[in-house]
Amino acid sequence: MTLALSGARILTPEGVVEGQALLVEAGRILRVASEGETPAGARHLRLEGGWLVPGFVDLQVNGGGGVMLNNAPSVDTLRRMSEAHGRIGATTILPTLITDAPGVVTAAIAAVEAAVAGGVPGIAGLHLEGPHLALSRKGAHDPALIRVMEEEDLALLLEAARRLPLLKVTLATESVTPEQIRALTAAGVLVSMGHTDARFEDCRAAADAGAACVTHLFNAQSQMGNREPGVVGAALALGALSAGIIADGIHVHPASLGNAIRAKAGPGRVFLVSDSMATAGSDIDAFTLNGREIRRSGDRLTLADGTLAGAHLELAQAIRNVMAMAGLDVAAAVGMATRSPADLIGRADLGRLAPGARADLVHLDDQLALRRVWRDGLEIG
């Protein structure tokens, strides 16, 4: 049966449409039509104003629903994460494993493969954030587990890329070679630079080898200086690179966030990530990672020594934040959480309300607070 959603402004790739209905059938978007053009027998659902936008695409999700992928890399954990993030608008997520022991990495790869095969909704693949990082920029990662990439590590990643629909790997240029980056990207891996003190020319060499992204811009990386632009300068100047950013007002100063968005050279774009932990979609205020306690105070998550450890952030809030901090309009801000990350991972069926795209939808009210969510055309309670 066709579902006709009306009563809200519809954000399409061509612009904002008012006074019409979005038609959905069999989990896909049919088209936008006037309410008088809806098929006979369609089920009509009238929304009370606000905005109808694509479901959010979050490429950095460490946990949610009270669980962390690191602590239990299983299909059940992935299902709980997907359900929790679906309820808060992220209809597609990239589960993220923070630096861990080799056995945990292989378990996470197997769990994601099984979850995708078993039809767990909303799982785009796997993001391995580490262990091939720089100790100088370890952040909340366990320094005892950080190491350079060896040939067996490369072989494991190449095999994972073959088994998974998407593999994203965050690494430091200090811990890999351009040849390893080239081998990964040739296998379809999305290589992202993060937790690194890389120089501008190191980043350029990595981009030339196929790296296409920077992980949580400004955080755990070399900053932009007058004589050495560092990772931040490279992320903004090199059009081949896109960059995720945590727009919670804690990880990045509002002025820096606005400057980055305005300065970014294309075609790469700055996009929103939550970097969410187990607290997302739950009411817990503490959990463990690699045996270390992480506590929540408001929207801030920290280790005992005060080191930031991920974020407590919903992408609907991130959208409101970038509008306030960077002066973006609704279309531009929503695009940072939908089309930009979807395009980066090569998913033309996500992040846009266009004919043939997946019917992943979010209804936001006039203040852009989340009201309702649909995944594959089915409402998430």
Secondary structure, DSSP 8 states (H G I E B T S, - for coil): --EEEESSEEEETTEEE-SEEEEEETTEEEEEEEGGGS-TT-EEEE--SSEEEE--EEEEE-EETTEETTT--SHHHHHHHHHHHHHTT--EEEEEEES--HHHHHHHHHHHHHHHHTT-TTB--EEEE-SS--GGG-TTS-GGG-----HHHHHHHHHHHHHSS-EEEEE-GGGS-HHHHHHHHHTT-EEEE-SB---HHHHHHHHHTT--EESSTTSSB----SS--HHHHHHHH-TT-EEEE--SSSSS-HHHHHHHHHH--SSS-EEE---B-TTTTS---EEEETTEEEEEETTEEE-TT--B-SB---HHHHHHHHHHHH---HHHHHHTTTHHHHHHTT-TTSSS--TTSB--EEEE-TT--EEEEEETTEE--
